[in-house]
């Protein structure tokens, strides 16, 4: 009786190991496409930026896997975003996971207006009151994501 109980236990353990231990994906394989967090920081508060278009590629053996999305433009997204309250000429720090190369663009209601100068991952908002739409294009080795936020100079 004890012998058959041991045999059943070994079969159960072997079955569970086969079911959960065998996979064609390496255990350390990262999520694809990866999720990246992005914030605009003002006066010690962090405001999440809205993710827009993104593109990622990765090698899988001899194949290359790609994911590309299409999303509303930053000026369309801005209609639904809550503006971040800022003072004239205030600095806004852009914080994005894994330190990508970043470019920032100012948008208006008709499209992309111009690239904004960034120093130490910070931009300076205009001195004139109003709402300003910013797109942050973040680029990593294998992909890029467009993030949007709206600043309201008060």
Backbone as a printed PyTorch tensor [residue, N CA C, xyz], in Angstrom:
tensor([[[  0.8230,  -1.1930,   0.0000],
         [  0.0000,   0.0000,   0.0000],
         [  0.8650,   1.2540,   0.0000]],

        [[  1.8860,   1.2690,   0.8570],
         [  2.7860,   2.4160,   0.9260],
         [  3.5430,   2.5900,  -0.3800]],

        [[  3.8920,   1.4830,  -0.9910],
         [  4.6210,   1.5120,  -2.2610],
         [  3.7640,   2.1210,  -3.3740]],

        [[  2.4790,   1.7610,  -3.4670],
         [  1.6080,   2.3140,  -4.5010],
         [  1.3220,   3.7910,  -4.2400]],

        [[  1.2750,   4.2110,  -2.9710],
         [  1.0840,   5.6250,  -2.6410],
         [  2.2790,   6.4500,  -3.0980]],

        [[  3.4910,   5.9220,  -2.9170],
         [  4.7010,   6.6040,  -3.3780],
         [  4.6860,   6.7150,  -4.9000]],

        [[  4.2800,   5.6510,  -5.5600],
         [  4.2440,   5.6430,  -7.0240],
         [  3.2480,   6.6770,  -7.5440]],

        [[  2.0600,   6.7580,  -6.9380],
         [  1.0490,   7.7350,  -7.3260],
         [  1.5800,   9.1440,  -7.0870]],

        [[  2.2360,   9.3720,  -5.9550],
         [  2.8080,  10.6900,  -5.6490],
         [  3.8450,  11.0840,  -6.6860]],

        [[  4.6930,  10.1650,  -7.0850],
         [  5.7290,  10.4590,  -8.0860],
         [  5.0880,  10.7840,  -9.4340]],

        [[  4.0310,  10.0800,  -9.7900],
         [  3.3430,  10.3310, -11.0620],
         [  2.7000,  11.7180, -11.0390]],

        [[  2.0710,  12.0740,  -9.9190],
         [  1.4420,  13.3880,  -9.7960],
         [  2.4970,  14.4910,  -9.8960]],

        [[  3.6000,  14.3270,  -9.2010],
         [  4.6710,  15.3310,  -9.2320],
         [  5.2440,  15.4610, -10.6440]],

        [[  5.4710,  14.3400, -11.3030],
         [  6.0020,  14.3650, -12.6670],
         [  5.0140,  15.0310, -13.6230]],

        [[  3.7260,  14.7520, -13.4600],
         [  2.7110,  15.3480, -14.3300],
         [  2.6390,  16.8570, -14.1510]],

        [[  2.6490,  17.3070, -12.8900],
         [  2.5990,  18.7500, -12.6150],
         [  3.8370,  19.4250, -13.1890]],

        [[  4.9940,  18.8060, -13.0300],
         [  6.2330,  19.3720, -13.5690],
         [  6.1540,  19.4860, -15.0830]],

        [[  5.6470,  18.4700, -15.7320],
         [  5.5120,  18.5230, -17.1920],
         [  4.5120,  19.5900, -17.6260]],

        [[  3.3940,  19.7040, -16.9190],
         [  2.3770,  20.6820, -17.2850],
         [  2.8600,  22.1120, -17.1200]],

        [[  3.5180,  22.4080, -16.0250],
         [  3.8910,  23.7840, -15.7220],
         [  5.3460,  24.1050, -16.0250]],

        [[  6.1680,  23.0940, -16.1640],
         [  7.5940,  23.3460, -16.3460],
         [  8.0300,  23.3930, -17.7970]],

        [[  7.2380,  22.9110, -18.7020],
         [  7.6330,  22.8780, -20.1010],
         [  6.9010,  23.9750, -20.8650]],

        [[  7.6650,  24.8410, -21.4560],
         [  7.0940,  25.9250, -22.2380],
         [  8.0940,  26.3020, -23.3070]],

        [[  7.6090,  26.7800, -24.4350],
         [  8.5230,  27.2040, -25.4950],
         [  9.0440,  28.6130, -25.2480]],

        [[  8.5990,  29.2820, -24.1630],
         [  9.0500,  30.6330, -23.8450],
         [ 10.0430,  30.5790, -22.6960]],

        [[ 11.1610,  31.2590, -22.8320],
         [ 12.0900,  31.3090, -21.7060],
         [ 11.4400,  32.0050, -20.5080]],

        [[ 11.8270,  31.5940, -19.3190],
         [ 11.2560,  32.1440, -18.1050],
         [ 11.5290,  33.6450, -18.0110]],

        [[ 12.7100,  34.0890, -18.4740],
         [ 13.0760,  35.4880, -18.3230],
         [ 12.6480,  36.3490, -19.5100]],

        [[ 11.8330,  35.8130, -20.4060],
         [ 11.4080,  36.5820, -21.5750],
         [ 10.5400,  37.7560, -21.1470]],

        [[ 10.8950,  38.9320, -21.6140],
         [ 10.1730,  40.1480, -21.2280],
         [  8.8450,  40.2430, -21.9680]],

        [[  7.9430,  41.0070, -21.3730],
         [  6.6420,  41.2760, -21.9760],
         [  6.8390,  41.9830, -23.3150]],

        [[  6.0470,  41.6110, -24.3070],
         [  6.1530,  42.2370, -25.6240],
         [  4.7680,  42.5430, -26.1520]],

        [[  4.4780,  43.7650, -26.5520],
         [  5.3540,  44.9240, -26.4010],
         [  5.4310,  45.3530, -24.9490]],

        [[  6.5530,  45.9350, -24.5430],
         [  6.6970,  46.3220, -23.1490],
         [  5.8160,  47.5060, -22.7810]],

        [[  5.3860,  47.5510, -21.5550],
         [  4.6360,  48.7000, -21.0300],
         [  5.6460,  49.6320, -20.3780]],

        [[  5.5530,  50.8990, -20.6540],
         [  6.4590,  51.8980, -20.0690],
         [  5.6190,  52.9560, -19.3680]],

        [[  6.0430,  53.3530, -18.1820],
         [  5.3370,  54.4000, -17.4630],
         [  5.9220,  55.7550, -17.8340]],

        [[  5.0670,  56.7720, -17.8770],
         [  5.4980,  58.1160, -18.2640],
         [  4.7210,  59.1510, -17.4580]],

        [[  5.4460,  60.1370, -16.9190],
         [  4.8360,  61.1720, -16.0990],
         [  5.3970,  62.5430, -16.4590]],

        [[  4.5600,  63.5510, -16.2740],
         [  4.9970,  64.9400, -16.3000],
         [  4.9920,  65.3780, -14.8390]],

        [[  6.1360,  65.8500, -14.3380],
         [  6.2500,  66.2190, -12.9320],
         [  6.3010,  67.7360, -12.7840]],

        [[  5.4220,  68.2560, -11.9090],
         [  5.3240,  69.6860, -11.6500],
         [  5.1290,  69.8860, -10.1510]],

        [[  5.9480,  70.7300,  -9.5440],
         [  5.8170,  71.0620,  -8.1120],
         [  5.7300,  69.8300,  -7.2120]],

        [[  6.5220,  68.8100,  -7.5040],
         [  6.5320,  67.6070,  -6.6770],
         [  5.4000,  66.6340,  -6.9410]],

        [[  4.4990,  66.9610,  -7.8620],
         [  3.4140,  66.0400,  -8.2250],
         [  3.6960,  65.4340,  -9.5900]],

        [[  3.3380,  64.1620,  -9.7480],
         [  3.5060,  63.4780, -11.0280],
         [  2.1410,  63.2490, -11.6650]],

        [[  2.0370,  63.6140, -12.9420],
         [  0.8060,  63.4530, -13.7050],
         [  1.0730,  62.4430, -14.8210]],

        [[  0.2960,  61.3480, -14.8820],
         [  0.5330,  60.3680, -15.9450],
         [  0.2730,  60.9670, -17.3240]],

        [[  1.1410,  60.6280, -18.2620],
         [  0.9400,  61.0400, -19.6510],
         [  0.1400,  59.9510, -20.3610]],

        [[ -0.5990,  60.3500, -21.3690],
         [ -1.4400,  59.4240, -22.1370],
         [ -0.6150,  58.8050, -23.2620]],

        [[ -0.6550,  57.4730, -23.3450],
         [  0.0830,  56.7660, -24.3980],
         [ -0.6830,  56.8390, -25.7100]],

        [[  0.0350,  57.1300, -26.7870],
         [ -0.5480,  57.1630, -28.1300],
         [  0.0350,  56.0580, -28.9910]],

        [[  0.4570,  56.4270, -30.1940],
         [  1.0680,  55.4500, -31.1110],
         [  2.2990,  54.8180, -30.4870]],

        [[  2.5500,  53.5590, -30.8650],
         [  3.8240,  52.9530, -30.4990],
         [  4.2380,  51.9380, -31.5400]],

        [[  5.5540,  51.6500, -31.5350],
         [  6.1450,  50.6860, -32.4710],
         [  7.2490,  49.9440, -31.7370]],

        [[  7.2360,  48.6120, -31.8250],
         [  8.2840,  47.7930, -31.2080],
         [  8.6860,  46.6790, -32.1530]],

        [[  9.9420,  46.2910, -32.1080],
         [ 10.4310,  45.1300, -32.8480],
         [ 11.3240,  44.3140, -31.9180]],

        [[ 11.4090,  43.0120, -32.2000],
         [ 12.3390,  42.1510, -31.4800],
         [ 12.6610,  40.9410, -32.3380]],

        [[ 13.8230,  40.3920, -32.1020],
         [ 14.2590,  39.1800, -32.7930],
         [ 13.7740,  37.9680, -32.0240]],

        [[ 13.2600,  36.9900, -32.7610],
         [ 12.8760,  35.6990, -32.1870],
         [ 13.5120,  34.6390, -33.0650]],

        [[ 14.7180,  34.2130, -32.6830],
         [ 15.4450,  33.2710, -33.5230],
         [ 15.8530,  33.9620, -34.8130]],

        [[ 15.4280,  33.4080, -35.9410],
         [ 15.7580,  34.0390, -37.2290],
         [ 14.6600,  34.9890, -37.6950]],

        [[ 13.5840,  35.0700, -36.9400],
         [ 12.4630,  35.9400, -37.3010],
         [ 12.5110,  37.2600, -36.5380]],

        [[ 11.8640,  38.2640, -37.0970],
         [ 11.6970,  39.5410, -36.4190],
         [ 10.2090,  39.7630, -36.1960]],

        [[  9.8540,  40.0780, -34.9660],
         [  8.4610,  40.3280, -34.6110],
         [  8.2840,  41.8330, -34.4620]],

        [[  7.2240,  42.3880, -35.0480],
         [  6.9540,  43.8210, -34.9710],
         [  5.5180,  44.0750, -34.5550]],

        [[  5.3410,  45.1590, -33.7710],
         [  4.0070,  45.6110, -33.3810],
         [  3.9730,  47.1130, -33.6260]],

        [[  2.9940,  47.5640, -34.4010],
         [  2.8140,  48.9890, -34.6670],
         [  1.3410,  49.3110, -34.4580]],

        [[  1.0760,  50.4250, -33.7620],
         [ -0.3110,  50.8120, -33.5360],
         [ -0.5710,  52.1900, -34.1170]],

        [[ -1.8310,  52.4630, -34.3100],
         [ -2.2710,  53.7830, -34.7390],
         [ -3.2040,  54.2900, -33.6520]],

        [[ -3.1260,  55.5670, -33.3540],
         [ -3.8990,  56.1400, -32.2580],
         [ -4.3120,  57.5420, -32.6610]],

        [[ -5.2290,  58.1210, -31.9310],
         [ -5.6130,  59.5120, -32.1740],
         [ -4.3830,  60.4050, -32.0400]],

        [[ -4.3670,  61.5140, -32.7630],
         [ -3.2390,  62.4460, -32.7010],
         [ -3.2470,  63.1730, -31.3530]],

        [[ -2.1100,  63.7380, -30.9360],
         [ -2.0730,  64.4590, -29.6680],
         [ -3.1390,  65.5560, -29.5460]],

        [[ -3.4120,  66.2950, -30.6220],
         [ -4.4290,  67.3520, -30.5120],
         [ -5.8330,  66.7600, -30.3510]],

        [[ -6.0840,  65.5830, -30.9000],
         [ -7.3650,  64.9070, -30.6870],
         [ -7.4470,  64.3450, -29.2620]],

        [[ -6.3530,  63.7890, -28.7870],
         [ -6.3160,  63.2400, -27.4290],
         [ -6.5140,  64.3460, -26.3880]],

        [[ -5.9930,  65.5190, -26.6800],
         [ -6.0400,  66.6400, -25.7330],
         [ -7.4640,  67.0330, -25.3610]],

        [[ -8.4020,  66.7750, -26.2620],
         [ -9.8030,  67.1130, -25.9770],
         [-10.3290,  66.3830, -24.7520]],

        [[ -9.7290,  65.2250, -24.4200],
         [-10.2160,  64.3890, -23.3290],
         [ -9.2710,  64.3480, -22.1300]],

        [[ -8.1390,  65.0410, -22.2140],
         [ -7.1610,  65.0090, -21.1260],
         [ -7.3680,  66.1630, -20.1590]],

        [[ -7.1920,  65.8810, -18.8900],
         [ -7.2820,  66.9340, -17.8750],
         [ -5.9570,  67.7030, -17.8860]],

        [[ -6.0050,  69.0110, -18.0830],
         [ -4.7650,  69.8010, -18.1290],
         [ -4.0460,  69.8460, -16.7800]],

        [[ -2.7320,  69.9070, -16.8450],
         [ -1.8920,  70.0550, -15.6670],
         [ -1.7670,  71.5570, -15.3970]],

        [[ -2.1450,  72.0200, -14.2070],
         [ -2.0400,  73.4620, -13.9120],
         [ -0.5740,  73.8610, -13.6830]],

        [[ -0.1240,  74.8930, -14.4030],
         [  1.2500,  75.3870, -14.2720],
         [  1.2400,  76.9140, -14.2420]],

        [[  2.3290,  77.4610, -13.7650],
         [  2.5020,  78.9140, -13.7470],
         [  3.2760,  79.3360, -15.0040]],

        [[  3.2020,  80.6010, -15.3920],
         [  3.9620,  81.0690, -16.5570],
         [  5.4580,  80.7640, -16.4040]],

        [[  6.0660,  80.3220, -17.4840],
         [  7.5030,  80.0020, -17.5460],
         [  7.9390,  78.9120, -16.5630]],

        [[  7.0220,  78.0930, -16.1080],
         [  7.3660,  77.0220, -15.1640],
         [  8.0170,  75.8630, -15.9070]],

        [[  8.9030,  75.1640, -15.1970],
         [  9.5590,  73.9900, -15.7770],
         [  8.7440,  72.7360, -15.4610]],

        [[  8.6660,  71.8500, -16.4500],
         [  7.9750,  70.5660, -16.3080],
         [  8.9920,  69.4810, -16.6030]],

        [[  9.1620,  68.5610, -15.6660],
         [ 10.1050,  67.4560, -15.8490],
         [  9.3750,  66.2730, -16.4880]],

        [[  9.9860,  65.6920, -17.5090],
         [  9.4290,  64.5260, -18.1930],
         [ 10.1530,  63.2950, -17.6700]],

        [[  9.3620,  62.3560, -17.1140],
         [  9.9270,  61.1420, -16.5180],
         [  9.3410,  59.9270, -17.2260]],

        [[ 10.2030,  59.1970, -17.9290],
         [  9.7530,  57.9980, -18.6450],
         [ 10.6760,  56.8410, -18.2730]],

        [[ 10.0580,  55.7160, -18.0130],
         [ 10.7720,  54.5120, -17.5920],
         [ 11.8900,  54.1310, -18.5640]],

        [[ 13.0200,  53.7160, -18.0250],
         [ 14.1800,  53.2040, -18.7630],
         [ 14.9150,  54.2620, -19.5880]],

        [[ 14.7670,  55.5210, -19.2390],
         [ 15.5490,  56.6270, -19.8210],
         [ 15.7010,  56.5810, -21.3400]],

        [[ 14.6150,  56.7310, -22.0680],
         [ 14.7160,  56.7390, -23.5330],
         [ 15.2930,  58.0640, -24.0330]],

        [[ 15.6360,  58.1040, -25.3050],
         [ 15.9600,  59.3590, -25.9760],
         [ 14.6180,  60.0300, -26.2350]],

        [[ 14.4990,  61.3150, -25.8940],
         [ 13.1960,  61.9860, -26.0040],
         [ 13.2820,  63.2460, -26.8490]],

        [[ 12.1900,  63.4870, -27.5610],
         [ 11.9590,  64.7440, -28.2570],
         [ 10.5660,  65.2090, -27.8600]],

        [[ 10.4030,  66.5250, -27.6860],
         [  9.1110,  67.0770, -27.2820],
         [  8.6280,  68.0280, -28.3700]],

        [[  7.3490,  67.9000, -28.7140],
         [  6.7400,  68.7440, -29.7450],
         [  5.5260,  69.4600, -29.1710]],

        [[  5.3760,  70.7080, -29.5440],
         [  4.1930,  71.4800, -29.2010],
         [  3.1920,  71.2940, -30.3320]],

        [[  1.9450,  71.0240, -29.9690],
         [  0.8710,  70.8480, -30.9370],
         [ -0.1490,  71.9630, -30.7540]],

        [[ -0.8620,  72.2640, -31.8270],
         [ -2.0170,  73.1620, -31.7360],
         [ -3.2210,  72.4030, -32.2620]],

        [[ -4.3490,  73.0640, -32.4220],
         [ -5.5770,  72.3650, -32.8400],
         [ -5.5070,  71.7910, -34.2530]],

        [[ -4.5600,  72.2530, -35.0750],
         [ -4.4820,  71.7480, -36.4540],
         [ -3.3480,  70.7520, -36.6730]],

        [[ -2.4020,  70.6510, -35.7480],
         [ -1.3190,  69.6980, -35.9300],
         [ -0.0640,  70.0660, -35.1570]],

        [[  1.0410,  69.3970, -35.5350],
         [  2.3200,  69.6180, -34.8750],
         [  2.8450,  70.9990, -35.2460]],

        [[  3.1910,  71.7830, -34.2290],
         [  3.6470,  73.1540, -34.4500],
         [  5.1630,  73.2360, -34.5640]],

        [[  5.8720,  72.7340, -33.5070],
         [  7.3360,  72.8110, -33.5300],
         [  7.9320,  71.9530, -32.4250]],

        [[  9.2250,  71.6580, -32.5530],
         [  9.9390,  70.9310, -31.5050],
         [ 10.2750,  71.9140, -30.3780]],

        [[ 10.1850,  71.4230, -29.1450],
         [ 10.4590,  72.2180, -27.9580],
         [ 11.8240,  71.8150, -27.3980]],

        [[ 12.6100,  72.8070, -27.0150],
         [ 13.9200,  72.5430, -26.4320],
         [ 13.7550,  71.8690, -25.0720]],

        [[ 14.5550,  70.8280, -24.8350],
         [ 14.5180,  70.0990, -23.5740],
         [ 15.9270,  70.0850, -22.9840]],

        [[ 16.0320,  70.4120, -21.6960],
         [ 17.3030,  70.3490, -20.9770],
         [ 17.0960,  69.5890, -19.6850]],

        [[ 17.9660,  68.6140, -19.4250],
         [ 17.8570,  67.7970, -18.2120],
         [ 16.4620,  67.1960, -18.0620]],

        [[ 15.9050,  66.7420, -19.1730],
         [ 14.5620,  66.1380, -19.2120],
         [ 13.4700,  67.1000, -18.7520]],

        [[ 13.6840,  68.3970, -18.9470],
         [ 12.7030,  69.4040, -18.5600],
         [ 12.4220,  70.3470, -19.7230]],

        [[ 11.1720,  70.8170, -19.7570],
         [ 10.7860,  71.8490, -20.7090],
         [ 10.2660,  73.0370, -19.8980]],

        [[ 10.2260,  74.1990, -20.5320],
         [  9.6600,  75.3810, -19.8910],
         [  8.4060,  75.7600, -20.6520]],

        [[  7.2920,  75.8910, -19.9240],
         [  6.0270,  76.2620, -20.5660],
         [  6.0550,  77.7530, -20.9070]],

        [[  5.2120,  78.1980, -21.8300],
         [  5.1790,  79.6200, -22.2090],
         [  4.7360,  80.5260, -21.0550]],

        [[  4.9630,  81.8160, -21.2510],
         [  4.5440,  82.7990, -20.2380],
         [  3.0960,  83.2320, -20.4360]],

        [[  2.5430,  83.0270, -21.6330],
         [  1.1640,  83.4340, -21.9180],
         [  0.1800,  82.3950, -21.3850]],

        [[ -0.9200,  82.8810, -20.8310],
         [ -1.9680,  81.9830, -20.3330],
         [ -2.5690,  81.1950, -21.4930]],

        [[ -3.0190,  79.9720, -21.1780],
         [ -3.6630,  79.1350, -22.1820],
         [ -3.3280,  77.6660, -21.9930]],

        [[ -3.9150,  76.8360, -22.8540],
         [ -3.6650,  75.3960, -22.8240],
         [ -2.6540,  75.0570, -23.9160]],

        [[ -1.6880,  74.2190, -23.5610],
         [ -0.6270,  73.8320, -24.4730],
         [ -0.5520,  72.3080, -24.5310]],

        [[ -0.5440,  71.7790, -25.7490],
         [ -0.5340,  70.3400, -25.9840],
         [  0.8990,  69.9160, -26.2980]],

        [[  1.4050,  68.9390, -25.5340],
         [  2.7670,  68.4570, -25.7370],
         [  2.7590,  66.9710, -26.0870]],

        [[  3.5520,  66.6350, -27.0880],
         [  3.8000,  65.2340, -27.4360],
         [  5.2470,  64.9450, -27.0780]],

        [[  5.4570,  63.8570, -26.3420],
         [  6.8050,  63.4040, -26.0260],
         [  7.0270,  62.1190, -26.8070]],

        [[  7.9790,  62.1480, -27.7260],
         [  8.3190,  60.9610, -28.5020],
         [  9.5120,  60.3040, -27.8190]],

        [[  9.2840,  59.1370, -27.2180],
         [ 10.3120,  58.4100, -26.4800],
         [ 10.8180,  57.2630, -27.3420]],

        [[ 12.1450,  57.1730, -27.4810],
         [ 12.7430,  56.1540, -28.3480],
         [ 13.7460,  55.3040, -27.5790]],

        [[ 13.5510,  54.0070, -27.6470],
         [ 14.4720,  53.0240, -27.0920],
         [ 15.1200,  52.2820, -28.2490]],

        [[ 16.0200,  51.3720, -27.9430],
         [ 16.7400,  50.6160, -28.9780],
         [ 15.7850,  49.8690, -29.9160]],

        [[ 14.7170,  49.3000, -29.3600],
         [ 13.8240,  48.4520, -30.1620],
         [ 12.4330,  49.0150, -30.3770]],

        [[ 12.2410,  50.3070, -30.0680],
         [ 10.8990,  50.8310, -30.2770],
         [ 10.7370,  52.2650, -29.8380]],

        [[  9.5160,  52.7410, -30.0100],
         [  9.1960,  54.1100, -29.6190],
         [  7.7280,  54.1960, -29.2170]],

        [[  7.4450,  55.1800, -28.3520],
         [  6.0840,  55.4490, -27.9060],
         [  5.8770,  56.9530, -27.9220]],

        [[  4.7000,  57.3620, -28.3600],
         [  4.2990,  58.7580, -28.2990],
         [  3.4190,  58.9350, -27.0650]],

        [[  3.7750,  59.9100, -26.2190],
         [  2.9850,  60.2390, -25.0370],
         [  2.4910,  61.6750, -25.1670]],

        [[  1.3160,  61.9580, -24.6020],
         [  0.7360,  63.3010, -24.6800],
         [  0.3260,  63.7850, -23.2950]],

        [[  0.5500,  65.0920, -23.0650],
         [ -0.0180,  65.7460, -21.8950],
         [ -0.3700,  67.1800, -22.2640]],

        [[ -1.2720,  67.7600, -21.4820],
         [ -1.7170,  69.1420, -21.7040],
         [ -1.3580,  69.9440, -20.4650]],

        [[ -0.7060,  71.0870, -20.6760],
         [ -0.3840,  72.0090, -19.5890],
         [ -1.2410,  73.2490, -19.7470]],

        [[ -1.8170,  73.7140, -18.6520],
         [ -2.5920,  74.9410, -18.6920],
         [ -1.8810,  76.0110, -17.8640]],

        [[ -1.3600,  77.0300, -18.5780],
         [ -0.7020,  78.1510, -17.9080],
         [ -1.7820,  79.0330, -17.3310]],

        [[ -1.7030,  79.2880, -16.0120],
         [ -2.7540,  80.0560, -15.3220],
         [ -2.2370,  81.4040, -14.8520]]])
